[in-house]
Amino acid sequence: MLGSTYGTLTTDSRRARVIACGEQPGPAVHGRTGADERDVSGRPLHSDVPDLDRFFRPESVAVVGASDAEGRPNTGITRQLMSWAERVGARLYPVHPTRKSVFGLACSPSVADLPEQVDLAVLLVADPLPVIEQLADTKVKFAVAFASGFAETGGEGAAAQERLAAAVERSGLRLLGPNTNLNAFERFRDDLDGPAVALITQSGHQGRPVFSLQELGIRLSHWAPTGNEADLETADFISYFAQRPEVGAIACYVEGLKDGRSFLLAADRAAREGVPVVAVKVGRTETGARTAASHTGKLTGADTVVDAAMRQFGVIRVDGLDELQDTAALLARAKPPQADGVVVYSISGGTGAHFSDLATAAGLTLPTLPEAKQAELHQWIPDYLNVANPVDNGGHPVGDWRGRKIIDAILADPSVGVLICPITGPFPPMSDKLAQDLVDAAERTDKLVCVVWGSPVGTEAAYRETLLGSSRVATFRTFANCITAVRAYLDHHRFTASYRSPFDEAPRTPSPSFRKAQALMRPGKQLSEHAAKQLLRAYGIRVPREQLVTSAAAAVRAASQVGYPVVMKASAPQLAHKSELGLVKVGLTSASQVRDAYRELVDIARYEDIDLDGVLVCQMVERGVEMVVGVTHDDLFGATVTVGLGGVLVEVLRDTAVCVPPFGEDRARAALDELRGRALLDGVRGAPPADIDALVEVVLRVQRMALELGDELAELDINPLMVLPRGQGAVALDALAVCR
């Protein structure tokens, strides 16, 4: 468990200046300059940021369905809302058709009879739709609907939620829910300093571990329980929290995304602001996806696409709620790293070796300390112990003045950005002295100091008082959570340091290629290979020399013009898998072979009842790395681009990476680095390095095609794309395209 705070500066200089100067943050805006600007596919390039200030801190609140009758559920809720309203300084007005007063407050019979226009209406009614329609005339800004029985229950509930969403849109107010809870109105500690964690959850109970961080000294500023998201959604709160200067990190528990584009725009805003977003996203498995859909009634989305989208826009995805709380807390509080190097320091050589193995396997950099630094450490550590990294002190030096000297010397090395000390169990007074030395050293450095307190008890004074009482040490309870959080911390700062929003570079107007491509589209049809390759040519993607012929004699003439050896393939719409039917002939080197191949292809097609548009006589391209580049449509994010190992390997190894438009060259190259077979592109067993620049160019051109053709292009598959040796380009040997 990560404890206490690590300082007050955030990673974004503008936000840091606001805090340092004591300025109050200005109100969020509903839009921004250019908010209506759209890309070539007609999708927005900027997100609207709802002004949620009056939701979280209203001046006036109406509680519709308020009660003070003992034993009624609404009574307890009314009591909690009254307490919350008092804390935030809001006037509260009970609304009930048959009560004169509730808890001594005068009660209005309906929302139309409220004494003033309120900022927030909390609806404690089974059917919020009639109340929403009544609120339309009151100009209320926000409403919260707790009622369940909507999209989470199936078809009828989904239809009811659609009616509710339509009424909300007509009314002009913003709605949280339905199927939400009281988490937004919890009591937050106001005695904690430093940047805060803002919390977003679609299931209220799943946010409890993060909310409990306050008991360890971690400040929590907001909690948005979004429920079914008929109106306000996770993306709205990410955008809003990213602009709040007190928010150091955003922690999310997401069951389903309402709209992929909105999520990308919100994540982009957070990345621009340098605010880390850490998320648990349910739906990695088929079972998880079904459970999420039944609970929230929204699309879960293909998990590989969701994962790619999050990674592409810097959202840190974790698996467990314990990882969510520890990672978000560290990212909110820790100052930017001065170096990427991690040093592991321990009492035990076995502990240090174990932790170092896990950290290295997770991708952390453990630099070998310079010989001069090792010699310095050996002033206080016996010569027979390893101090290269991990640093093993042997135990005894931590019990006296040497312990602090060792820690200070490690932190002084310029290659060290993070010091991690795993303490597997309490061994007083040795562990107590070590904990105090780490806390004291952390107070004098801007570098991150982490401690893993491995005792299962957790009641020791060294843990509860020394470590959790520190404002500078990050304390964890498990090796895994520490490694996950530190890796996320270093990755986040690397990401934001070089982040360029792809929305700023997304195409606004169609290219000349678009007009050529549109003429080739056949709505509702799968194109022949020949037509699909024409589509690629329109976007400047190289294909082999080839001719479409309809006779054996024409095939022989084409072969001589293309140049032997040649490949011959049947070409017809709706013909996807030619090889399985024997409709591909490779390595033909003579006119007689070409004639025979033509006749055989025609005979097979006739037998299989395939209506050929001809036979392709193609240049044979042999030397290169076979890749696949394609376009598919995701229910949440629309067109996505896939790149991976091609040929038969795409089905056997499934070694692919996904890019979600818009994206730039950096993302295309990063996708290649995600492939398990990435080394093939660099050249193995004497093969020359492949033309990676040409491959990246094809990926970007395919993205342009996907954006411009939009819903007209249902699917594209270039397989194989033969990536030739460096400097020679890439050639699309086969292509499949399906039109909507």
Sequence and secondary structure as in RCSB ss.txt:
>XXXX:A:sequence
MLGSTYGTLTTDSRRARVIACGEQPGPAVHGRTGADERDVSGRPLHSDVPDLDRFFRPESVAVVGASDAEGRPNT
GITRQLMSWAERVGARLYPVHPTRKSVFGLACSPSVADLPEQVDLAVLLVADPLPVIEQLADTKVKFAVAFASGF
AETGGEGAAAQERLAAAVERSGLRLLGPNTNLNAFERFRDDLDGPAVALITQSGHQGRPVFSLQELGIRLSHWAP
TGNEADLETADFISYFAQRPEVGAIACYVEGLKDGRSFLLAADRAAREGVPVVAVKVGRTETGARTAASHTGKLT
GADTVVDAAMRQFGVIRVDGLDELQDTAALLARAKPPQADGVVVYSISGGTGAHFSDLATAAGLTLPTLPEAKQA
ELHQWIPDYLNVANPVDNGGHPVGDWRGRKIIDAILADPSVGVLICPITGPFPPMSDKLAQDLVDAAERTDKLVC
VVWGSPVGTEAAYRETLLGSSRVATFRTFANCITAVRAYLDHHRFTASYRSPFDEAPRTPSPSFRKAQALMRPGK
QLSEHAAKQLLRAYGIRVPREQLVTSAAAAVRAASQVGYPVVMKASAPQLAHKSELGLVKVGLTSASQVRDAYRE
LVDIARYEDIDLDGVLVCQMVERGVEMVVGVTHDDLFGATVTVGLGGVLVEVLRDTAVCVPPFGEDRARAALDEL
RGRALLDGVRGAPPADIDALVEVVLRVQRMALELGDELAELDINPLMVLPRGQGAVALDALAVCR
>XXXX:A:secstr
   S   S  S HHHHHHHHTT       S  TTTT B TTS BSS      HHHHS SEEEEET    TT HHH
HHHHHHHHHHHHHT EEEEE TT SEETTEE BSSGGG SS  SEEEE SS  HHHHHHHTTTT SEEEE    S
GGG HHHHHHHHHHHHHHHHH  EEE SS  SGGG    SS  SSEEEEEESSGGGGHHHHGGGGGT  EEEEEE
 TT SSS HHHHHHHHHT TTEEEEEEEES  S HHHHHHHHHHHHHHT  EEEEES SSHHHHHHHHHHH S  
  HHHHHHHHHHTT EEESSHHHHHHHHHHHHH    S SEEEEEES HHHHHHHHHHHHHTT B     HHHHH
HHTTTS TTS  SSSEE  SGGGGSTHHHHHHHHHHHSTTEEEEEEEE S  TTHHHHHHHHHHHHHTT SSEEE
EEE  SS   HIIIIIITT SSEEEESSHHHHHHHHHHHHHHHHHHHT   HHHHS  S  HHHHHHHHH  TT 
B  HHHHHHHHHHTT     EEEESSHHHHHHHHHHH SSEEEEEE TT   TGGGT EEEEE SHHHHHHHHHH
HHHHHHHTT   SEEEEEE   SSEEEEEEEEEETTTEEEEEEEE TTHHHHT  EEEE SS  HHHHHHHHHT 
TTTHHHH  TT   B HHHHHHHHHHHHHHHHHHGGGEEEEEEEEEEE BTTS EEE  EEEEE 
